[in-house]
Amino acid sequence: MSTPPGTPAVRHAFIAAWLGWAFDGLDGYLYVLVAGPFVAELLGKPTSDPEVAVKAAIIQAFFLFGWAVGGAFFGRLGDRLGRARTLTLTILVYALFTGLSSLSQAWWHLLIFRFIAALGIGGEWAAGAALVAETLHPRHRAWASATLQSGYMVGMMLAAGTIGLFQDLPPRWVFLVGVLPAFATIWVRRNVPEPAAWKSAAERQHVPSAGELLRPGLRRTTFITLGLTTMALTTVWAFLYFGPQAARAIPEVKDWPKPRVDGLVMRLTFLFTTVNIAGNFFATYLARAIGHRRALILLFIGAGASFLIGFRQPLTLGSAGLVMGATAFFSLGLFGVFPMYLPMLFPTLVRTLGAGVCYNTGRVVAGVGVLFGGAISGYAGGPASAIWWTGLLYIPAVAIALFAPEVEPERGAPAEVL
């Protein structure tokens, strides 16, 4: 059941979810852009010290672990409490604890604050995706999926702009900007109703247990989807986390003053996030034209090529924009498919849980990948090498995509599940 297009309920649900995505990008990417300088400050060591790279990677790994836990916890809550209410709670959690990150006095303080903030970010994705999927007509899901994912990119741009605005201040101050999303929850609570599909299902039956995801009719979909998202998230977070560090490690850049280096990172972030938005729309309309399975196979192949060719050697000033743009188009662009694809693979009363678990559990593996990448970056081949090695995961990703389930585009029901 979908709400008639153009109604306030549809508009408000979409705006709320888009804002949630944008705030995710803002709060999630602020740390990535200042990880080295902030952790160096907390450790009292220069940014070139290998311990800085390792500790910063540990913090990012725990952030990704928290993202996964939050996806499961708030996913279950979203099926019981409602999509809009859960969206409100998740935004409050990550806004508060992103702001508290500015008060860190030791590297493990920052780790704790980032972990708890990630609980909210992980839960927001599932709640927002289910909210829009259940209110929007299926024929609009291609552009809606890409537009929702573009919200995350806009948030990353805001994070980059924040770094530029605060470039003369200590890195901890940027996290205060992360509190701003909390004010949006007032509007969400007043203007966003629960979807009719969820209310109808909740009135007719009890919410199934989490074990429903492993019943014979859903088990295959759950495991294949977990494989897809695990490969996609592990690789893309290697790029998102180590990409700015690879830019800072460009030989011509090493002797630049900090404001000039920050400016370069900000410009590259704006470049690849803009390209990524184009990639999101390309991916969603490709999936609509040839099916999700074939689209994911092609996108994974393109992403693998961009990783393994683009990062086979350290970046240069001449190559950085092209390499990061191509990588973003494929590896980040394919995420435009997921918002309106994953939720519709699961029945209504396990929809938020299914989308949250399958999308965010991959971040556990992504966190482990960041830890290994941190070791490579700090002690072996540098950040570009960490990205290259992670790119090998696109080989099994293509194999898993061969078995990806399809969703009927007009009905919005999973063709192989329900």
C-alpha positions, -999 to +999 in steps of 0.1 A: +000+000+000+015+034-010+002+069-002-011+089-032+017+108-048+019+146-041+002+144-007+018+161+023+025+127+038+046+116+008+065+149+007+072+150+044+083+114+046+107+120+017+121+152+031+126+137+065+144+107+051+166+129+029+175+151+058+184+120+078+207+108+050+223+143+047+229+145+085+243+109+083+268+122+058+277+153+078+282+135+111+298+104+096+323+122+074+335+149+098+358+125+116+372+111+083+384+146+073+402+154+105+411+119+118+449+123+114+452+158+130+427+152+158+441+118+168+476+132+166+465+160+190+450+135+214+481+114+214+505+143+215+524+130+185+530+142+149+505+131+123+533+112+106+537+088+136+525+053+126+506+051+159+484+079+148+473+060+117+467+028+137+447+045+165+427+066+140+418+034+121+407+017+154+383+046+161+369+043+126+366+005+129+345+009+161+324+036+144+316+010+117+309-017+143+285+007+160+268+014+127+261-023+123+248-027+159+226+004+155+212-010+122+200-042+140+188-026+172+169+004+157+158-018+128+140-040+153+127-009+170+115+005+137+093-025+131+078-023+166+077+014+173+072+028+138+094+043+111+090+080+119+094+077+156+126+056+151+139+081+126+136+108+153+154+088+179+183+079+157+189+115+146+189+126+182+215+099+192+240+107+165+236+145+168+243+144+205+273+121+205+289+138+175+288+170+194+302+153+225+332+141+204+345+177+206+351+172+243+374+142+239+406+144+260+420+110+250+418+089+219+396+063+236+371+090+246+367+098+209+363+061+202+334+058+226+316+089+214+320+078+177+307+043+185+275+056+201+270+082+174+272+053+149+244+035+166+220+063+155+234+066+120+230+028+114+194+029+126+185+060+106+193+043+073+169+015+078+141+036+092+143+063+065+145+037+037+114+018+050+095+051+055+100+062+019+095+027+004+061+024+021+048+059+012+061+064-023+045+048-054+067+021-069+070+039-102+089+068-085+114+046-067+143+049-092+147+087-088+138+085-051+165+059-044+191+080-061+179+113-046+179+098-011+215+085-015+225+120-028+215+133+006+245+115+021+267+131-005+253+166+003+261+158+040+297+150+030+299+182+011+287+201+043+314+182+062+341+193+037+327+229+039+329+228+077+366+218+075+372+247+052+353+271+075+371+258+106+406+254+090+422+279+114+408+262+145+417+230+163+401+199+146+379+191+176+357+222+170+342+208+137+322+182+157+300+209+173+284+214+139+272+178+142+247+189+169+226+208+144+206+178+131+190+175+165+168+205+158+153+188+127+137+162+149+111+188+161+098+191+125+099+153+119+078+146+150+052+172+140+049+165+103+058+129+094+031+103+100+037+066+102+032+048+068-003+033+063+013+000+053+031-004+086+001+007+107-021-018+088+003-047+093+010-038+129-028-038+137-034-072+120-005-092+135+023-093+160+058-083+149+076-115+140+109-124+157+142-116+142+145-153+133+120-146+105+150-134+084+163-170+085+132-189+077+133-209+044+115-183+024+138-155+034+171-171+043+185-171+008+177-135+003+191-125+037+225-142+031+229-130-005+220-095+005+245-096+034+272-107+009+264-079-015+264-051+012+294-065+030+316-063-002+302-029-011+306-014+023+341-028+030+355-015-002+338+019-002+348+027+034+384+019+025+380+046-002+361+071+020+385+067+049+418+064+032+410+087+002+415+120+021+447+105+036+459+095+002+454+131-009+473+144+021+501+120+012+506+133-024+544+141-026+539+177-038+515+183-009+535+171+020+552+205+026+522+226+021+508+245+051+477+230+068+451+254+055+463+248+019+462+210+024+427+212+040+416+232+010+428+205-014+410+178+005+378+199+005+380+205-032+386+168-039+357+159-016+333+183-035+345+168-068+340+131-060+307+137-041+293+156-071+304+128-094+289+103-070+255+119-072+256+114-110+266+078-103+236+073-080+212+083-107+231+062-133+230+032-111+193+034-102+181+039-138+204+012-150+188-012-124+154-001-137+164-008-173+182-041-170+173-054-135+191-052-102+212-083-107+228-072-140+232-036-128+251-047-097+274-070-117+283-041-140+288-016-112+309-039-092+332-046-122+335-008-128+343-002-091+369-030-091+386-015-121+387+020-106+403+007-074+429-016-089+439+007-117+435+040-100+453+032-067+480+008-080+505+037-071+503+068-049+482+097-061+497+128-078+482+163-081+475+155-117+458+122-112+439+127-079+408+142-093+403+117-121+410+087-099+388+097-071+360+108-095+360+075-113+361+055-081+332+075-066+311+071-098+311+033-095+319+023-059+297+050-043+273+053-072+261+017-068+247+027-033+220+046-051+204+012-058+201+001-022+176+025-005+145+014-025+159-021-032+168-037+002+136-028+021+113-043-005+130-077-003+114-082+031+078-084+044+064-053+061+069-063+098+105-073+093+113-047+067+132-022+088+150-051+106+159-068+073+171-037+056+190-026+087+207-059+094+216-066+058+228-031+050+247-025+083+261-059+092+285-054+064+301-026+084+315-051+108+336-066+080+343-030+068+356-021+103+380-051+102+390-040+067+398-005+080+419-020+108+440-040+082+441-009+060+454+012+089+482-013+094+491-012+057+488+026+056+509+031+088+536+006+083+536-007+047+525+010+015+506+041+026+469+050+022+467+044-016+480+009-011+453+002+016+426+011-010+442-010-037+443-042-016+407-037-005+397-035-042+404-072-046+371-078-027+352-068-059+361-101-074+339-121-049+314-092-051+308-099-087+303-136-080+277-129-053+259-104-075+252-132-100+226-145-075+211-111-064+173-113-060+151-091-082+123-067-072+094-061-095+097-023-103+060-015-105+046-036-078+075-031-054+073-067-043+103-090-043+099-114-072+117-143-056+107-139-020+070-131-015 
